[in-house]
Amino acid sequence: MRRGGSLARQALMVRVGRRSADTGRAATATRAEVLYTPAEPVRTLVVPVPVTVAASEPEPDSISLLPGEHTLSRKASFALVNACTLSSLGLGLLAIFLAMDGDVRIAAACLVACVVFDGLDGALARKLGVSSPFGAQMDSLADMCSFGLAAPVVVYASLADSVPPVAAGIASAFVAGCAAIRLARFNVSPKDGRFFSGVPTTMAAAVLALTVLIGLDELPGMALVGGVTLLAFAMVSSFPYAKLARIVKLPPWLLLLPVVGALIEPRMAFVLIVATYLASGPVLWMRDKRV
């Protein structure tokens, strides 16, 4: 009986132990499920944002060279102004060809005609109301051909017989280089309605052409070279030179002096007028510095 009771107790302990072990495993499994149960996915509200694509402006097929209305009369005026510019360009080329053939004075006369057409195209553009950036660039390119290339060629041809070719070439190169600098600076600088900053290329070319036309043979050749070089440097200087509108407002008796001098001695009067104008720049510059 005692042995059977011990066996019964052992069987009961085994059942209890198994139940406890099963309970522990179940509890452990429950804790593991709690610990490793993946969290619920976070739901985010996605609001669609409309994407606005900026419509690119269509590129124009061609750039309008004439601002404003394209009426027939404005087109004709625009064509007339540019025809004057092209005439100045063509006359500059003709001056080069004539100078190469030895017809220096006729080439100088073509340069004077270039000056006339250069002033005419600007006056017509303002009068007819067809001024444009295209016209300004055309005028600058034509000026470089007529006054920056043709004028030095004419000067070289006129000086080649009286001075060494090297001296004539250097003086002509100064004219061409200073004309290019003067034109480029004019295109990017603010405009002054009263004075030029440096001698304009148009005026410098007119002085050179008239010098050849009137034939200053009594002056030494090296003096002419020095005058040409001085005129070239005056183009790129910062000295203020009066525009024609201010010159005509001078007292009448002062304007009569060049006329009387031209009647008496044209060549000497021309030299004095040019020298006076070139000296006026430094004088005005010093006066402004004192003020």
Disulfide bonds with the S-S distance in Angstrom:
none
